[in-house]
Amino acid sequence: MQKRKLLNTRLSVGTYTNFIEEIIFLSQQKKSSYVCVSNVHMVIEAYLDKNFSKIVNSADIATPDGMPLAKSMGLIYGVHQDRVAGMDLMPSIIHAAESRSLSIYFYGSTDDVLKLIINKISVEHPNLKIAGYYSPPFRALSQEEKDEIVNTINSSNPDFVLVALGCPKQEKWMAENKNKINSCMLGVGGAFTVYAGVQKRAPFWMQQVSLEWLYRFFQEPKRLGKRYLVTNSLFSLLMVKFSIGQFIRMSQHNIKKKLG
């Protein structure tokens, strides 16, 4: 998919339906690939860390998860960009996989959350092929453990691997396993707990006016307070600077074009 630059991050552009089709296409190629679901936090992490920026920009697809990103792309590039959030993407991929007889492996989160997901799917999507699921230990893994996980996932031959380790851990995990895990990996973060019903999602009107982060903050103020205060403020300041730079560059380009 075509990408547009936002700060240091290259985000894929297209309609929500385009993204689903392209992700399914990736899985059907039967090669190792990964999809980053990019929100403001990820964009700021990439801005502050060049190595992480390379990981996100090397993704086969990078969706604009947050509404601020979708709206910023619209303002800067004059395109209507749909928001492609992990919490929407996960149920869409589950539905598409069931209808196309594709399989999914669930990696990350906790055993309790994974069991809730599997139980929900057994009721709502009884024909979905579940290749497997695994909650890794909350510690650094040895190389032997990493190799065993890769072998276990590949032996189940999944079409998709949905990954929920949190940003930036899940993106680093997918990049590390590119060309090792023979599947399309999607980093969907908090979508696991929302899909499982452990956490509630913000009302639709809050999603539409870019306030879903505020709803999540009230759910987990201690964990998310500093992140949202710092990242949202920094993103706003950097986007003003980035927008002014884009305007100046476009103006200079138009002047040069008129002159010759």
C-alpha atoms as a printed R data frame, in Angstrom:
    type eleno elety resid chain resno       x       y       z
1   ATOM     1    CA   MET     A     1   0.000   0.000   0.000
2   ATOM     2    CA   GLN     A     2   1.089   3.585  -0.601
3   ATOM     3    CA   LYS     A     3   2.488   5.330   2.476
4   ATOM     4    CA   ARG     A     4   2.602   8.955   3.641
5   ATOM     5    CA   LYS     A     5   5.058  10.379   6.160
6   ATOM     6    CA   LEU     A     6   3.838  11.716   9.495
7   ATOM     7    CA   LEU     A     7   6.771  12.962  11.589
8   ATOM     8    CA   ASN     A     8   9.239  10.031  11.331
9   ATOM     9    CA   THR     A     9   6.587   7.406  10.612
10  ATOM    10    CA   ARG     A    10   5.365   6.230   7.225
11  ATOM    11    CA   LEU     A    11   1.681   5.337   7.453
12  ATOM    12    CA   SER     A    12  -0.249   3.361   4.858
13  ATOM    13    CA   VAL     A    13  -3.195   5.105   3.227
14  ATOM    14    CA   GLY     A    14  -6.529   3.750   2.026
15  ATOM    15    CA   THR     A    15 -10.045   2.951   3.117
16  ATOM    16    CA   TYR     A    16 -10.783   0.564   5.971
17  ATOM    17    CA   THR     A    17 -11.904  -2.032   3.421
18  ATOM    18    CA   ASN     A    18  -8.643  -1.587   1.477
19  ATOM    19    CA   PHE     A    19  -6.671  -2.399   4.603
20  ATOM    20    CA   ILE     A    20  -8.622  -5.586   5.299
21  ATOM    21    CA   GLU     A    21  -8.197  -6.738   1.696
22  ATOM    22    CA   GLU     A    22  -4.470  -5.974   1.657
23  ATOM    23    CA   ILE     A    23  -3.883  -7.755   4.984
24  ATOM    24    CA   ILE     A    24  -5.720 -10.825   3.698
25  ATOM    25    CA   PHE     A    25  -3.639 -10.621   0.508
26  ATOM    26    CA   LEU     A    26  -0.450 -10.603   2.616
27  ATOM    27    CA   SER     A    27  -1.535 -13.755   4.440
28  ATOM    28    CA   GLN     A    28  -2.372 -15.528   1.201
29  ATOM    29    CA   GLN     A    29   1.151 -14.902  -0.133
30  ATOM    30    CA   LYS     A    30   2.343 -17.448   2.429
31  ATOM    31    CA   LYS     A    31   5.396 -15.407   3.328
32  ATOM    32    CA   SER     A    32   6.535 -13.736   6.513
33  ATOM    33    CA   SER     A    33   5.101 -10.231   6.955
34  ATOM    34    CA   TYR     A    34   3.956  -7.891   9.696
35  ATOM    35    CA   VAL     A    35   1.447  -5.113  10.226
36  ATOM    36    CA   CYS     A    36   1.883  -2.260  12.706
37  ATOM    37    CA   VAL     A    37  -1.259  -0.659  14.114
38  ATOM    38    CA   SER     A    38   0.048   2.853  14.721
39  ATOM    39    CA   ASN     A    39  -1.364   5.224  17.311
40  ATOM    40    CA   VAL     A    40   0.018   8.499  18.715
41  ATOM    41    CA   HIS     A    41   2.107   6.607  21.280
42  ATOM    42    CA   MET     A    42   3.806   4.562  18.556
43  ATOM    43    CA   VAL     A    43   4.464   7.591  16.365
44  ATOM    44    CA   ILE     A    44   6.114   9.418  19.269
45  ATOM    45    CA   GLU     A    45   8.144   6.322  20.205
46  ATOM    46    CA   ALA     A    46   9.348   6.197  16.596
47  ATOM    47    CA   TYR     A    47  10.154   9.915  16.647
48  ATOM    48    CA   LEU     A    48  12.313   9.525  19.770
49  ATOM    49    CA   ASP     A    49  13.964   6.234  18.777
50  ATOM    50    CA   LYS     A    50  15.509   5.899  15.299
51  ATOM    51    CA   ASN     A    51  15.854   2.123  15.620
52  ATOM    52    CA   PHE     A    52  12.189   1.752  16.488
53  ATOM    53    CA   SER     A    53  11.322   4.087  13.611
54  ATOM    54    CA   LYS     A    54  13.069   1.650  11.244
55  ATOM    55    CA   ILE     A    55  10.994  -1.211  12.639
56  ATOM    56    CA   VAL     A    56   7.676   0.588  12.081
57  ATOM    57    CA   ASN     A    57   8.698   1.881   8.655
58  ATOM    58    CA   SER     A    58   9.786  -1.606   7.593
59  ATOM    59    CA   ALA     A    59   6.309  -2.998   8.254
60  ATOM    60    CA   ASP     A    60   4.456  -4.265   5.200
61  ATOM    61    CA   ILE     A    61   1.484  -2.174   6.342
62  ATOM    62    CA   ALA     A    62   1.235   0.510   9.049
63  ATOM    63    CA   THR     A    63  -2.363   1.424   9.797
64  ATOM    64    CA   PRO     A    64  -3.398   4.813  11.241
65  ATOM    65    CA   ASP     A    65  -4.959   3.570  14.477
66  ATOM    66    CA   GLY     A    66  -5.642   6.821  16.298
67  ATOM    67    CA   MET     A    67  -8.164   9.346  15.012
68  ATOM    68    CA   PRO     A    68  -5.568  12.135  15.506
69  ATOM    69    CA   LEU     A    69  -3.352  10.375  12.957
70  ATOM    70    CA   ALA     A    70  -6.157   9.905  10.435
71  ATOM    71    CA   LYS     A    71  -7.214  13.538  10.777
72  ATOM    72    CA   SER     A    72  -3.623  14.798  10.586
73  ATOM    73    CA   MET     A    73  -3.072  12.932   7.334
74  ATOM    74    CA   GLY     A    74  -6.232  14.500   5.980
75  ATOM    75    CA   LEU     A    75  -5.159  18.009   6.941
76  ATOM    76    CA   ILE     A    76  -1.612  17.677   5.641
77  ATOM    77    CA   TYR     A    77  -2.156  15.654   2.479
78  ATOM    78    CA   GLY     A    78  -5.750  16.551   1.628
79  ATOM    79    CA   VAL     A    79  -6.970  12.949   1.674
80  ATOM    80    CA   HIS     A    80  -9.848  11.346   3.534
81  ATOM    81    CA   GLN     A    81  -8.186   8.714   5.684
82  ATOM    82    CA   ASP     A    82 -10.192   6.125   7.577
83  ATOM    83    CA   ARG     A    83  -9.104   5.190  11.046
84  ATOM    84    CA   VAL     A    84  -7.940   1.559  11.174
85  ATOM    85    CA   ALA     A    85  -7.840   0.734  14.880
86  ATOM    86    CA   GLY     A    86  -6.658  -2.536  16.356
87  ATOM    87    CA   MET     A    87  -9.927  -2.893  18.279
88  ATOM    88    CA   ASP     A    88 -11.811  -2.837  14.955
89  ATOM    89    CA   LEU     A    89  -9.186  -4.731  13.005
90  ATOM    90    CA   MET     A    90  -9.140  -7.788  15.264
91  ATOM    91    CA   PRO     A    91 -12.863  -8.668  14.932
92  ATOM    92    CA   SER     A    92 -12.719  -7.876  11.204
93  ATOM    93    CA   ILE     A    93  -9.828 -10.292  10.674
94  ATOM    94    CA   ILE     A    94 -11.572 -12.953  12.762
95  ATOM    95    CA   HIS     A    95 -14.723 -12.579  10.642
96  ATOM    96    CA   ALA     A    96 -12.751 -12.619   7.376
97  ATOM    97    CA   ALA     A    97 -10.695 -15.632   8.456
98  ATOM    98    CA   GLU     A    98 -13.815 -17.617   9.341
99  ATOM    99    CA   SER     A    99 -15.518 -16.819   6.039
100 ATOM   100    CA   ARG     A   100 -12.393 -17.719   4.014
101 ATOM   101    CA   SER     A   101 -11.361 -20.789   6.019
102 ATOM   102    CA   LEU     A   102  -8.158 -19.117   7.225
103 ATOM   103    CA   SER     A   103  -6.569 -19.858  10.593
104 ATOM   104    CA   ILE     A   104  -5.404 -17.587  13.412
105 ATOM   105    CA   TYR     A   105  -2.797 -18.000  16.141
106 ATOM   106    CA   PHE     A   106  -3.168 -15.753  19.212
107 ATOM   107    CA   TYR     A   107   0.098 -14.704  20.869
108 ATOM   108    CA   GLY     A   108   0.448 -12.524  23.969
109 ATOM   109    CA   SER     A   109  -1.616 -11.143  26.843
110 ATOM   110    CA   THR     A   110  -2.448 -13.539  29.711
111 ATOM   111    CA   ASP     A   111  -3.779 -17.085  29.887
112 ATOM   112    CA   ASP     A   112  -7.061 -15.816  31.363
113 ATOM   113    CA   VAL     A   113  -7.589 -13.309  28.545
114 ATOM   114    CA   LEU     A   114  -6.735 -15.891  25.889
115 ATOM   115    CA   LYS     A   115  -9.240 -18.363  27.350
116 ATOM   116    CA   LEU     A   116 -11.956 -15.684  27.274
117 ATOM   117    CA   ILE     A   117 -11.133 -14.954  23.626
118 ATOM   118    CA   ILE     A   118 -11.268 -18.630  22.653
119 ATOM   119    CA   ASN     A   119 -14.580 -19.103  24.494
120 ATOM   120    CA   LYS     A   120 -16.102 -16.062  22.790
121 ATOM   121    CA   ILE     A   121 -14.957 -17.225  19.371
122 ATOM   122    CA   SER     A   122 -16.378 -20.714  19.951
123 ATOM   123    CA   VAL     A   123 -19.813 -19.105  20.386
124 ATOM   124    CA   GLU     A   124 -19.708 -16.256  17.854
125 ATOM   125    CA   HIS     A   125 -17.407 -17.786  15.205
126 ATOM   126    CA   PRO     A   126 -17.688 -21.574  15.617
127 ATOM   127    CA   ASN     A   127 -16.173 -22.246  12.199
128 ATOM   128    CA   LEU     A   128 -13.012 -20.228  12.749
129 ATOM   129    CA   LYS     A   129  -9.840 -22.299  12.598
130 ATOM   130    CA   ILE     A   130  -7.813 -21.545  15.728
131 ATOM   131    CA   ALA     A   131  -4.244 -22.612  15.013
132 ATOM   132    CA   GLY     A   132  -3.211 -22.121  18.636
133 ATOM   133    CA   TYR     A   133  -2.605 -19.591  21.384
134 ATOM   134    CA   TYR     A   134   0.165 -18.822  23.857
135 ATOM   135    CA   SER     A   135   0.884 -16.324  26.621
136 ATOM   136    CA   PRO     A   136   4.666 -15.877  26.915
137 ATOM   137    CA   PRO     A   137   6.320 -15.310  30.301
138 ATOM   138    CA   PHE     A   138   6.586 -11.683  31.452
139 ATOM   139    CA   ARG     A   139  10.389 -11.749  31.385
140 ATOM   140    CA   ALA     A   140  13.238 -11.851  28.903
141 ATOM   141    CA   LEU     A   141  13.268 -15.119  26.964
142 ATOM   142    CA   SER     A   142  16.323 -17.216  26.219
143 ATOM   143    CA   GLN     A   143  17.249 -17.903  22.603
144 ATOM   144    CA   GLU     A   144  16.194 -21.504  23.087
145 ATOM   145    CA   GLU     A   145  12.747 -20.369  24.268
146 ATOM   146    CA   LYS     A   146  12.433 -17.963  21.339
147 ATOM   147    CA   ASP     A   147  13.303 -20.701  18.850
148 ATOM   148    CA   GLU     A   148  10.803 -23.066  20.463
149 ATOM   149    CA   ILE     A   149   8.018 -20.467  20.169
150 ATOM   150    CA   VAL     A   150   8.801 -19.889  16.490
151 ATOM   151    CA   ASN     A   151   8.795 -23.642  15.817
152 ATOM   152    CA   THR     A   152   5.507 -24.097  17.685
153 ATOM   153    CA   ILE     A   153   3.780 -21.328  15.737
154 ATOM   154    CA   ASN     A   154   5.129 -22.503  12.376
155 ATOM   155    CA   SER     A   155   4.118 -26.105  13.084
156 ATOM   156    CA   SER     A   156   0.493 -24.949  13.440
157 ATOM   157    CA   ASN     A   157   0.745 -23.277   9.999
158 ATOM   158    CA   PRO     A   158  -1.438 -20.219  10.784
159 ATOM   159    CA   ASP     A   159  -2.531 -17.706   8.165
160 ATOM   160    CA   PHE     A   160  -2.469 -14.913  10.761
161 ATOM   161    CA   VAL     A   161  -0.673 -14.397  14.059
162 ATOM   162    CA   LEU     A   162  -2.406 -11.773  16.217
163 ATOM   163    CA   VAL     A   163   0.114 -10.325  18.668
164 ATOM   164    CA   ALA     A   164  -0.689  -8.499  21.921
165 ATOM   165    CA   LEU     A   165   2.469  -7.571  23.827
166 ATOM   166    CA   GLY     A   166   2.010  -3.807  23.960
167 ATOM   167    CA   CYS     A   167   3.961  -1.093  22.142
168 ATOM   168    CA   PRO     A   168   6.895  -1.136  21.429
169 ATOM   169    CA   LYS     A   169   7.465  -4.736  22.548
170 ATOM   170    CA   GLN     A   170   5.087  -6.331  20.033
171 ATOM   171    CA   GLU     A   171   6.525  -4.382  17.085
172 ATOM   172    CA   LYS     A   172  10.055  -5.395  18.064
173 ATOM   173    CA   TRP     A   173   8.904  -9.012  18.409
174 ATOM   174    CA   MET     A   174   7.342  -9.013  14.948
175 ATOM   175    CA   ALA     A   175  10.424  -7.410  13.364
176 ATOM   176    CA   GLU     A   176  12.684  -9.931  15.111
177 ATOM   177    CA   ASN     A   177  10.579 -12.775  13.736
178 ATOM   178    CA   LYS     A   178  10.207 -11.443  10.198
179 ATOM   179    CA   ASN     A   179  11.417 -14.233   7.884
180 ATOM   180    CA   LYS     A   180  11.227 -16.686  10.799
181 ATOM   181    CA   ILE     A   181   7.490 -16.985  11.382
182 ATOM   182    CA   ASN     A   182   5.808 -17.988   8.129
183 ATOM   183    CA   SER     A   183   2.657 -15.954   8.540
184 ATOM   184    CA   CYS     A   184   1.171 -12.461   8.522
185 ATOM   185    CA   MET     A   185   1.719 -10.999  12.016
186 ATOM   186    CA   LEU     A   186  -0.511  -8.196  13.314
187 ATOM   187    CA   GLY     A   187   0.301  -6.199  16.445
188 ATOM   188    CA   VAL     A   188  -3.096  -5.367  17.917
189 ATOM   189    CA   GLY     A   189  -2.105  -4.493  21.495
190 ATOM   190    CA   GLY     A   190  -5.055  -3.757  23.767
191 ATOM   191    CA   ALA     A   191  -7.547  -5.300  21.346
192 ATOM   192    CA   PHE     A   192  -7.186  -8.653  23.135
193 ATOM   193    CA   THR     A   193  -8.538  -7.388  26.478
194 ATOM   194    CA   VAL     A   194 -11.336  -5.421  24.813
195 ATOM   195    CA   TYR     A   195 -12.388  -8.359  22.636
196 ATOM   196    CA   ALA     A   196 -12.298 -10.625  25.694
197 ATOM   197    CA   GLY     A   197 -14.566  -8.232  27.570
198 ATOM   198    CA   VAL     A   198 -12.012  -7.502  30.302
199 ATOM   199    CA   GLN     A   199 -11.992  -3.821  29.364
200 ATOM   200    CA   LYS     A   200 -14.717  -1.714  27.802
201 ATOM   201    CA   ARG     A   201 -14.204   0.383  24.719
202 ATOM   202    CA   ALA     A   202 -15.040   4.079  24.595
203 ATOM   203    CA   PRO     A   203 -18.497   5.079  23.291
204 ATOM   204    CA   PHE     A   204 -18.637   5.639  19.543
205 ATOM   205    CA   TRP     A   205 -18.980   9.422  19.872
206 ATOM   206    CA   MET     A   206 -15.707   9.564  21.846
207 ATOM   207    CA   GLN     A   207 -13.979   7.515  19.155
208 ATOM   208    CA   GLN     A   208 -15.171   9.948  16.489
209 ATOM   209    CA   VAL     A   209 -13.924  13.097  18.260
210 ATOM   210    CA   SER     A   210 -10.491  11.702  19.133
211 ATOM   211    CA   LEU     A   211 -11.244  11.156  22.830
212 ATOM   212    CA   GLU     A   212 -10.885   7.393  23.087
213 ATOM   213    CA   TRP     A   213  -7.550   7.957  24.829
214 ATOM   214    CA   LEU     A   214  -9.386   9.873  27.586
215 ATOM   215    CA   TYR     A   215 -11.745   6.957  28.169
216 ATOM   216    CA   ARG     A   216  -8.793   4.570  28.440
217 ATOM   217    CA   PHE     A   217  -7.042   6.990  30.804
218 ATOM   218    CA   PHE     A   218  -9.959   6.878  33.236
219 ATOM   219    CA   GLN     A   219  -9.803   3.066  33.142
220 ATOM   220    CA   GLU     A   220  -6.050   2.938  33.902
221 ATOM   221    CA   PRO     A   221  -4.939   6.371  35.199
222 ATOM   222    CA   LYS     A   222  -1.763   5.169  36.925
223 ATOM   223    CA   ARG     A   223  -0.432   3.240  33.937
224 ATOM   224    CA   LEU     A   224  -1.529   5.603  31.175
225 ATOM   225    CA   GLY     A   225  -1.457   9.021  32.852
226 ATOM   226    CA   LYS     A   226   2.166   9.917  32.170
227 ATOM   227    CA   ARG     A   227   2.105   8.351  28.706
228 ATOM   228    CA   TYR     A   228  -0.882  10.340  27.513
229 ATOM   229    CA   LEU     A   229   0.232  13.577  29.148
230 ATOM   230    CA   VAL     A   230   3.656  13.432  27.526
231 ATOM   231    CA   THR     A   231   2.915  11.786  24.184
232 ATOM   232    CA   ASN     A   232  -0.277  13.682  23.347
233 ATOM   233    CA   SER     A   233   1.278  17.043  24.214
234 ATOM   234    CA   LEU     A   234   4.479  16.287  22.304
235 ATOM   235    CA   PHE     A   235   2.523  14.998  19.312
236 ATOM   236    CA   SER     A   236   0.469  18.213  19.133
237 ATOM   237    CA   LEU     A   237   3.575  20.406  19.252
238 ATOM   238    CA   LEU     A   238   5.467  18.329  16.698
239 ATOM   239    CA   MET     A   239   2.516  18.225  14.318
240 ATOM   240    CA   VAL     A   240   2.297  22.035  14.322
241 ATOM   241    CA   LYS     A   241   6.008  22.178  13.457
242 ATOM   242    CA   PHE     A   242   5.646  19.419  10.843
243 ATOM   243    CA   SER     A   243   2.622  21.115   9.228
244 ATOM   244    CA   ILE     A   244   4.434  24.450   8.972
245 ATOM   245    CA   GLY     A   245   7.404  22.696   7.383
246 ATOM   246    CA   GLN     A   246   5.152  20.945   4.871
247 ATOM   247    CA   PHE     A   247   3.468  24.259   3.992
248 ATOM   248    CA   ILE     A   248   6.817  25.971   3.431
249 ATOM   249    CA   ARG     A   249   8.101  23.132   1.256
250 ATOM   250    CA   MET     A   250   4.938  23.118  -0.861
251 ATOM   251    CA   SER     A   251   5.091  26.915  -1.250
252 ATOM   252    CA   GLN     A   252   8.718  26.766  -2.372
253 ATOM   253    CA   HIS     A   253   7.895  23.976  -4.804
254 ATOM   254    CA   ASN     A   254   5.011  25.979  -6.326
255 ATOM   255    CA   ILE     A   255   7.189  29.083  -6.683
256 ATOM   256    CA   LYS     A   256   9.951  27.122  -8.444
257 ATOM   257    CA   LYS     A   257   7.339  25.541 -10.719
258 ATOM   258    CA   LYS     A   258   5.948  28.931 -11.725
259 ATOM   259    CA   LEU     A   259   9.439  30.334 -12.361
260 ATOM   260    CA   GLY     A   260  10.467  27.663 -14.652
